[in-house]
Amino acid sequence: MALPLRLPGLFALHLHGEHRLVIERVAGRVVIHQCRFHF
């Protein structure tokens, strides 16, 4: 599933090359998604 990384308040941090930690601010709280992408 593609993530809308263009939305405001949503940004991604690259971890260990393949892992990405996505931090999203929703309604004043922070939601963290740990996803793995293959390129």
N, C-alpha and C positions, 0 to 999 in steps of 0.2 A: 504494500500500500504506500503510495507516494504521500509524503508529508508536505503540506503547504508552508514551506519555509519562508515564504514572502510575507506572511502575516506579521503584523507588529506584535512585539512582545514574545516572539518565538525565535529562538536561535539555537544553534547546535555547537557542541564542542566535540572535537575529534579525540578519541582515546585509543591508543594502541593501534592506530592506523585503520583497523576494521570496525572498531566500536565507536558509536556516536552517542553522546549523551545529549538528549534533547530536553531543553528546559523551557517550559511554557508557563506564562503567567495568565491565570484564568480567575477572573473575579477577585483580584487582590491576593490570590494564593498561587503558589508555585507548584506546578506539576512536572515531575521529572520522568521522562521516558528513556529507557535504555534500549537502543536498537542496534542491530548489526546489519551492515550493508556489504554487499559483495560487488566489487568493481572489476 
